[in-house]
Amino acid sequence: MTNFKTYKTTAILCCLLAIITMPVHAGFILIFLVPVFAVWILKSLVLMWRSPPLRRIQLTKLIIWSVLLCSIVSLHWFYAYSTRKNADEIIVALNKFAEENHRYPTNIEEIRMTPAKLKNKLGFAGYCLNENHQPKFYYGVTYIPFDTYSYDFTSKSWKYRAT
């Protein structure tokens, strides 16, 4: 029977990784860890093959890390999905306003959306009309800081904008 000391480092590193990468806009950090995990997985597989007594321990560690990584990726997928869904609802409201009034709203309050409510639904987001009275709506990408999705009202599609 193995004790907690066997998995202490794994538990501490998993908690640290979760704290660092689970917040909104922090998912990109996982990309930098892919080479580290690839080397560690190869090392674990070799260790499991050469040392049968360590197979159970290494397999347990691989499972723990796999579950954590899948959870983090799933969480960031959920952030992206729910934020896009909320943004699409706002786009529908903007387009409905434009159809009914033959113009786009001058500010977000005209569709009964306060700036505080917009921030609560989307985080970093904004709406305005440019000098030609063309609407501009954007929100922050949920897994990378500073990048945005901007809605193109002409093509009726979202455009990724990297900074």
C-alpha positions as CSV (number, residue, x, y, z in Angstrom):
1,M,0.0,0.0,0.0
2,T,1.4,3.4,-1.0
3,N,1.1,6.4,1.3
4,F,0.6,10.0,0.6
5,K,4.3,10.7,0.5
6,T,4.5,8.8,-2.8
7,Y,2.1,11.3,-4.4
8,K,2.9,14.4,-2.4
9,T,4.9,16.1,-5.2
10,T,2.3,15.2,-7.8
11,A,-0.5,16.6,-5.6
12,I,1.4,19.8,-4.9
13,L,2.3,20.3,-8.6
14,C,-1.3,19.5,-9.7
15,C,-2.7,22.1,-7.3
16,L,-0.2,24.7,-8.4
17,L,-1.0,24.1,-12.1
18,A,-4.7,24.3,-11.4
19,I,-4.3,27.6,-9.5
20,I,-2.3,29.1,-12.3
21,T,-4.1,27.8,-15.4
22,M,-7.8,27.6,-14.4
23,P,-8.7,31.3,-14.3
24,V,-10.1,33.0,-17.4
25,H,-7.4,34.1,-19.8
26,A,-4.8,31.7,-18.4
27,G,-5.4,28.6,-20.6
28,F,-2.6,29.6,-23.0
29,I,-0.1,28.6,-20.3
30,L,-0.8,25.0,-21.0
31,I,0.8,25.3,-24.5
32,F,4.2,26.0,-22.9
33,L,3.9,22.9,-20.7
34,V,3.3,20.5,-23.6
35,P,7.0,19.7,-24.1
36,V,7.5,19.2,-20.4
37,F,4.6,16.8,-20.2
38,A,5.7,14.9,-23.3
39,V,9.1,14.3,-21.8
40,W,7.7,13.3,-18.5
41,I,5.2,10.9,-20.1
42,L,8.0,9.2,-22.1
43,K,10.1,9.0,-18.9
44,S,7.2,7.5,-17.0
45,L,6.6,4.9,-19.8
46,V,10.2,3.8,-19.8
47,L,10.2,3.7,-16.0
48,M,7.0,1.6,-16.0
49,W,8.5,-0.8,-18.6
50,R,11.9,-1.2,-16.8
51,S,10.6,-1.4,-13.2
52,P,7.5,-3.4,-12.6
53,P,7.2,-2.4,-8.9
54,L,6.8,1.3,-10.0
55,R,4.2,0.6,-12.7
56,R,1.2,1.2,-10.4
57,I,2.6,4.4,-8.9
58,Q,3.6,5.9,-12.3
59,L,0.3,4.8,-13.8
60,T,-1.6,6.5,-11.0
61,K,0.4,9.7,-11.5
62,L,-0.3,9.6,-15.2
63,I,-4.0,9.2,-14.5
64,I,-4.0,12.1,-12.0
65,W,-2.2,14.4,-14.5
66,S,-4.5,13.3,-17.3
67,V,-7.6,14.0,-15.4
68,L,-6.3,17.4,-14.3
69,L,-5.3,18.4,-17.8
70,C,-8.6,17.2,-19.3
71,S,-10.5,19.1,-16.6
72,I,-8.5,22.3,-17.3
73,V,-9.1,22.1,-21.0
74,S,-12.8,21.3,-20.5
75,L,-13.1,24.3,-18.2
76,H,-11.6,26.6,-20.8
77,W,-13.8,25.1,-23.5
78,F,-16.8,25.9,-21.2
79,Y,-15.6,29.5,-20.7
80,A,-15.3,30.0,-24.5
81,Y,-18.6,28.3,-25.2
82,S,-20.6,30.2,-22.6
83,T,-19.1,33.5,-23.4
84,R,-19.7,33.1,-27.2
85,K,-23.3,32.1,-26.4
86,N,-23.8,35.3,-24.3
87,A,-22.1,37.4,-27.1
88,D,-24.4,35.8,-29.7
89,E,-27.5,36.8,-27.6
90,I,-26.3,40.4,-27.5
91,I,-25.7,40.3,-31.3
92,V,-29.3,39.1,-31.8
93,A,-30.5,42.0,-29.6
94,L,-28.4,44.5,-31.6
95,N,-29.7,43.2,-34.9
96,K,-33.3,43.1,-33.6
97,F,-33.0,46.7,-32.6
98,A,-31.6,47.6,-36.0
99,E,-34.5,45.9,-37.8
100,E,-37.1,47.6,-35.6
101,N,-35.5,51.1,-35.6
102,H,-33.6,51.1,-39.0
103,R,-30.4,52.0,-37.2
104,Y,-28.0,50.4,-34.7
105,P,-28.1,51.6,-31.2
106,T,-25.7,54.5,-30.3
107,N,-24.8,52.7,-27.1
108,I,-25.4,49.4,-25.4
109,E,-27.9,50.8,-23.0
110,E,-30.4,51.2,-25.8
111,I,-30.9,47.4,-25.9
112,R,-31.4,47.4,-22.1
113,M,-27.8,46.2,-21.4
114,T,-25.9,48.2,-18.8
115,P,-22.1,48.3,-19.0
116,A,-22.0,46.4,-15.7
117,K,-24.3,43.7,-17.0
118,L,-22.2,43.5,-20.2
119,K,-19.0,43.0,-18.1
120,N,-20.7,40.4,-16.0
121,K,-21.8,38.4,-19.1
122,L,-18.7,38.7,-21.2
123,G,-15.8,40.1,-19.1
124,F,-13.8,42.5,-21.3
125,A,-16.3,43.6,-24.0
126,G,-17.5,46.7,-25.7
127,Y,-19.9,48.2,-28.2
128,C,-19.8,51.5,-30.2
129,L,-20.6,53.1,-33.5
130,N,-17.8,54.3,-35.7
131,E,-17.8,57.7,-37.5
132,N,-19.8,56.0,-40.4
133,H,-22.4,54.8,-37.9
134,Q,-21.3,51.2,-38.4
135,P,-21.5,49.1,-35.2
136,K,-18.5,47.5,-33.6
137,F,-18.9,44.8,-30.9
138,Y,-16.1,42.8,-29.4
139,Y,-15.2,40.7,-26.3
140,G,-12.1,39.2,-24.9
141,V,-10.9,35.7,-25.8
142,T,-11.4,33.6,-22.7
143,Y,-8.1,31.6,-22.8
144,I,-5.6,34.3,-24.0
145,P,-5.3,37.8,-22.5
146,F,-5.5,40.8,-24.8
147,D,-6.9,39.0,-27.8
148,T,-10.5,39.6,-28.9
149,Y,-13.3,38.4,-31.0
150,S,-14.9,41.1,-33.0
151,Y,-18.3,40.7,-34.7
152,D,-18.5,41.7,-38.4
153,F,-22.0,42.9,-38.9
154,T,-21.6,42.8,-42.7
155,S,-20.6,39.1,-43.0
156,K,-22.4,38.2,-39.8
157,S,-19.4,36.3,-38.4
158,W,-16.9,36.5,-35.6
159,K,-13.4,37.5,-36.4
160,Y,-10.4,36.7,-34.2
161,R,-8.2,39.7,-33.5
162,A,-4.7,38.9,-32.0
163,T,-2.8,41.7,-30.4
